[in-house]
Amino acid sequence: MKRDNKLRKFDNLIISAGSGVSSNGFTLLQTRQRLKNRDRLDSAYTPPVRPAAALAKAQITRHTPPMSNQTILITGANRGIGLEFAKHYAAQGHQVIGACRETSEALEAISTRIITGIDLSHLSNIVTLAEELGDTPIDTLINNAGMWHDETVNDMNIDQIIEQMTINAYAPLKITTTLLPNLKEGSKVAMITSRMGSIADNSSGGRYGYRGSKAALNMFSKSLAIDLKPKGIAIAILHPGYVQTRMVNFGGDIAADESARKLAGIIENLTLENSGTFWHSNGEVLPW
Ligand SMILES: NC(=O)c1ccc[n+]([C@@H]2O[C@H](COP(=O)([O-])OP(=O)(O)OC[C@H]3O[C@@H](n4cnc5c(N)ncnc54)[C@H](OP(=O)(O)O)[C@@H]3O)[C@@H](O)[C@H]2O)c1
């Protein structure tokens, strides 16, 4: 009942995000600026100094790779939950690669590298993203970029639904499969979906494009979890909560930084055994 009330609250919001798709122009951040940012970040991170005995013990007892110095690729990293993911991982000393349509000052302040011009309403930009990345190994890919339009049974707009399917469902699938050469055994992929894509949880109807695209993303993600298990790549299917971002006109009941921190905790505990699970950021396993 509480959940349904939240959905109704969400349903009543006027959503503004993403309706103005930017130009198709591909504008890479100046290479020089990028290298400058990277060098600044590389030199800013100093690993903590530990006594030799403690270090030796840590090396013997550690069962997972160290959390720092991993490479995290985040789509939609310029604002909202994506930006908070970027801040979270950068603060831990990881290399953050932000992919977005246009950069932001906040992202430039913390990321290792920014790849702009990645408008996911044009799937060909994913090839450009892959070309830009080259053979850069990716430890964690976070497919976060997403958009929302509203349709009702009396106000149907199929073009809008196609756009949401492209950005919210086809793009994360294509990004993941196109970047398979960059992922390796032990890599993780997080799909930022929504509980709105749960068929079992749909008690208020409507939202055809958003619900449909996130349901499709959930199914694509589940198949990826099965198909990529032999390669040692795990997939998390994550609902961030009702989060205070532009997508919901900064309503919501959880701040974007808190949501990103909780989701990062789930990603940290992601294994091949629990791969393909649909989680709420509060840790609850959600119904399909
Ligand atoms: N906020 C919530 O309550 C909530 C709930 C459930 C799920 N989610 C999911 O969480 C994810 C992040 O959303 P958010 O809340 O952080 O929303 P947001 O603040 O509106 O951010 C959306 C992000 O997606 C990017 N994006 C939109 N259209 C794009 C396109 N055509 N190509 C490339 N990037 C595009 C935006 O980039 P631009 O700046 O270029 O527009 C922005 O970086 C989404 O997948 C969303 O569906 C959010």
The ligand as an SDF file (V2000), in Angstrom:
LIG
                    3D

 48 52  0  0  0  0  0  0  0  0999 V2000
   14.7470   10.0720  -10.1790 N   0  0  0  0  0  0  0  0  0  0  0  0
   13.9890    9.0030   -9.9350 C   0  0  0  0  0  0  0  0  0  0  0  0
   13.1020    9.0330   -9.0370 O   0  0  0  0  0  0  0  0  0  0  0  0
   14.2190    7.7270  -10.6840 C   0  0  0  0  0  0  0  0  0  0  0  0
   13.4170    6.6310  -10.3470 C   0  0  0  0  0  0  0  0  0  0  0  0
   13.6130    5.4260  -11.0200 C   0  0  0  0  0  0  0  0  0  0  0  0
   14.6070    5.3250  -11.9810 C   0  0  0  0  0  0  0  0  0  0  0  0
   15.3750    6.4270  -12.3220 N   0  0  0  0  0  0  0  0  0  0  0  0
   16.3950    6.2460  -13.3570 C   0  0  0  0  0  0  0  0  0  0  0  0
   17.6340    6.7590  -12.9190 O   0  0  0  0  0  0  0  0  0  0  0  0
   18.4270    7.1260  -14.0620 C   0  0  0  0  0  0  0  0  0  0  0  0
   19.0150    8.5100  -13.8340 C   0  0  0  0  0  0  0  0  0  0  0  0
   17.9380    9.4430  -13.7850 O   0  0  0  0  0  0  0  0  0  0  0  0
   17.9830   10.7500  -12.8640 P   0  0  0  0  0  0  0  0  0  0  0  0
   16.9320   10.6190  -11.8460 O   0  0  0  0  0  0  0  0  0  0  0  0
   19.3930   11.0410  -12.4520 O   0  0  0  0  0  0  0  0  0  0  0  0
   17.4540   11.8110  -13.9290 O   0  0  0  0  0  0  0  0  0  0  0  0
   18.0750   13.1650  -14.5300 P   0  0  0  0  0  0  0  0  0  0  0  0
   18.6320   14.0060  -13.4640 O   0  0  0  0  0  0  0  0  0  0  0  0
   16.9950   13.6740  -15.4040 O   0  0  0  0  0  0  0  0  0  0  0  0
   19.3020   12.6440  -15.4120 O   0  0  0  0  0  0  0  0  0  0  0  0
   19.0810   11.9200  -16.5810 C   0  0  0  0  0  0  0  0  0  0  0  0
   20.4180   11.6630  -17.2220 C   0  0  0  0  0  0  0  0  0  0  0  0
   20.1810   10.9170  -18.4270 O   0  0  0  0  0  0  0  0  0  0  0  0
   20.7370   11.6560  -19.5090 C   0  0  0  0  0  0  0  0  0  0  0  0
   20.0100   11.5200  -20.7580 N   0  0  0  0  0  0  0  0  0  0  0  0
   18.6880   11.7810  -21.0140 C   0  0  0  0  0  0  0  0  0  0  0  0
   18.4410   11.6280  -22.3170 N   0  0  0  0  0  0  0  0  0  0  0  0
   19.6150   11.2720  -22.9050 C   0  0  0  0  0  0  0  0  0  0  0  0
   20.0150   10.9860  -24.2260 C   0  0  0  0  0  0  0  0  0  0  0  0
   19.1670   11.0850  -25.2640 N   0  0  0  0  0  0  0  0  0  0  0  0
   21.3080   10.6360  -24.4440 N   0  0  0  0  0  0  0  0  0  0  0  0
   22.1870   10.5640  -23.4410 C   0  0  0  0  0  0  0  0  0  0  0  0
   21.8870   10.8460  -22.1710 N   0  0  0  0  0  0  0  0  0  0  0  0
   20.6110   11.1880  -21.9080 C   0  0  0  0  0  0  0  0  0  0  0  0
   20.6910   13.1080  -19.0690 C   0  0  0  0  0  0  0  0  0  0  0  0
   21.5790   13.8680  -19.8560 O   0  0  0  0  0  0  0  0  0  0  0  0
   21.2350   15.4010  -20.3370 P   0  0  0  0  0  0  0  0  0  0  0  0
   21.7120   16.2970  -19.2350 O   0  0  0  0  0  0  0  0  0  0  0  0
   22.0000   15.5390  -21.5900 O   0  0  0  0  0  0  0  0  0  0  0  0
   19.7420   15.4850  -20.5230 O   0  0  0  0  0  0  0  0  0  0  0  0
   21.1160   12.9630  -17.6260 C   0  0  0  0  0  0  0  0  0  0  0  0
   22.5030   12.8060  -17.5200 O   0  0  0  0  0  0  0  0  0  0  0  0
   17.4870    7.0360  -15.2660 C   0  0  0  0  0  0  0  0  0  0  0  0
   17.7490    5.8380  -15.9710 O   0  0  0  0  0  0  0  0  0  0  0  0
   16.1080    7.0120  -14.6440 C   0  0  0  0  0  0  0  0  0  0  0  0
   15.1580    6.3520  -15.4690 O   0  0  0  0  0  0  0  0  0  0  0  0
   15.1870    7.6150  -11.6720 C   0  0  0  0  0  0  0  0  0  0  0  0
  1  2  1  0
  2  3  2  0
  2  4  1  0
  4  5  1  0
  4 48  2  0
  5  6  2  0
  6  7  1  0
  7  8  2  0
  8  9  1  0
  8 48  1  0
  9 10  1  0
  9 46  1  0
 10 11  1  0
 11 12  1  0
 11 44  1  0
 12 13  1  0
 13 14  1  0
 14 15  2  0
 14 16  1  0
 14 17  1  0
 17 18  1  0
 18 19  2  0
 18 20  1  0
 18 21  1  0
 21 22  1  0
 22 23  1  0
 23 24  1  0
 23 42  1  0
 24 25  1  0
 25 26  1  0
 25 36  1  0
 26 27  1  0
 26 35  1  0
 27 28  2  0
 28 29  1  0
 29 30  1  0
 29 35  2  0
 30 31  1  0
 30 32  2  0
 32 33  1  0
 33 34  2  0
 34 35  1  0
 36 37  1  0
 36 42  1  0
 37 38  1  0
 38 39  2  0
 38 40  1  0
 38 41  1  0
 42 43  1  0
 44 45  1  0
 44 46  1  0
 46 47  1  0
M  CHG  2   8   1  16  -1
M  END
$$$$
